[in-house]
Amino acid sequence: MYVCVCHAVTDRDITRAAANGARTVRDLRDTLGVTSSCGRCAQCAHACLKAAHAGHAQPVSLLRRAEEAITESAQRVLAAA
């Protein structure tokens, strides 16, 4: 799923970044660009990073909330364009 629409960053990208040493959202911003544009992805990126460090297990409800947030953000970005 896309976490950062502005930089086309997915949850898998965040999982890989965590495996490569990313510990904070700031680390994700430095390596992937997450939160460096509109910032709407910060909460979801943090949740994905936390889940990656907890053994890659994300609760289904967290995924659903994240997908809803991303869809809403994408709609806002498209509406503003």
Contacts in CASP RR format, 6 or more apart in sequence:
PFRMAT RR
TARGET T0000
AUTHOR 0000-0000-0000
METHOD contacts of the structure
MODEL  1
MYVCVCHAVTDRDITRAAANGARTVRDLRDTLGVTSSCGRCAQCAHACLK
AAHAGHAQPVSLLRRAEEAITESAQRVLAAA
1 10 0 8 1.000
1 11 0 8 1.000
1 63 0 8 1.000
1 66 0 8 1.000
1 67 0 8 1.000
1 70 0 8 1.000
2 8 0 8 1.000
2 9 0 8 1.000
2 10 0 8 1.000
2 70 0 8 1.000
2 74 0 8 1.000
3 9 0 8 1.000
3 10 0 8 1.000
3 11 0 8 1.000
3 13 0 8 1.000
3 14 0 8 1.000
3 34 0 8 1.000
3 41 0 8 1.000
3 44 0 8 1.000
3 45 0 8 1.000
3 48 0 8 1.000
3 66 0 8 1.000
3 70 0 8 1.000
4 32 0 8 1.000
4 33 0 8 1.000
4 34 0 8 1.000
4 35 0 8 1.000
4 37 0 8 1.000
4 41 0 8 1.000
4 45 0 8 1.000
5 41 0 8 1.000
5 70 0 8 1.000
5 73 0 8 1.000
5 74 0 8 1.000
5 77 0 8 1.000
6 36 0 8 1.000
6 37 0 8 1.000
6 38 0 8 1.000
6 39 0 8 1.000
6 41 0 8 1.000
6 77 0 8 1.000
7 32 0 8 1.000
7 33 0 8 1.000
7 34 0 8 1.000
7 36 0 8 1.000
7 37 0 8 1.000
9 28 0 8 1.000
9 32 0 8 1.000
9 33 0 8 1.000
9 34 0 8 1.000
9 41 0 8 1.000
9 45 0 8 1.000
11 48 0 8 1.000
11 58 0 8 1.000
11 66 0 8 1.000
13 32 0 8 1.000
14 22 0 8 1.000
14 28 0 8 1.000
14 32 0 8 1.000
14 34 0 8 1.000
14 45 0 8 1.000
14 48 0 8 1.000
14 49 0 8 1.000
14 52 0 8 1.000
15 48 0 8 1.000
15 52 0 8 1.000
15 56 0 8 1.000
17 27 0 8 1.000
17 28 0 8 1.000
17 31 0 8 1.000
17 32 0 8 1.000
17 49 0 8 1.000
18 49 0 8 1.000
18 52 0 8 1.000
18 53 0 8 1.000
19 52 0 8 1.000
20 31 0 8 1.000
21 27 0 8 1.000
22 28 0 8 1.000
22 31 0 8 1.000
22 49 0 8 1.000
23 49 0 8 1.000
23 53 0 8 1.000
24 49 0 8 1.000
25 34 0 8 1.000
25 35 0 8 1.000
25 42 0 8 1.000
25 45 0 8 1.000
25 46 0 8 1.000
25 49 0 8 1.000
28 34 0 8 1.000
28 35 0 8 1.000
28 45 0 8 1.000
28 49 0 8 1.000
29 35 0 8 1.000
29 36 0 8 1.000
34 41 0 8 1.000
34 42 0 8 1.000
34 45 0 8 1.000
35 41 0 8 1.000
35 42 0 8 1.000
35 45 0 8 1.000
38 73 0 8 1.000
38 77 0 8 1.000
40 69 0 8 1.000
40 73 0 8 1.000
40 76 0 8 1.000
41 70 0 8 1.000
41 73 0 8 1.000
43 69 0 8 1.000
44 66 0 8 1.000
44 69 0 8 1.000
44 70 0 8 1.000
47 58 0 8 1.000
47 62 0 8 1.000
47 66 0 8 1.000
48 58 0 8 1.000
48 66 0 8 1.000
51 57 0 8 1.000
51 58 0 8 1.000
51 62 0 8 1.000
END
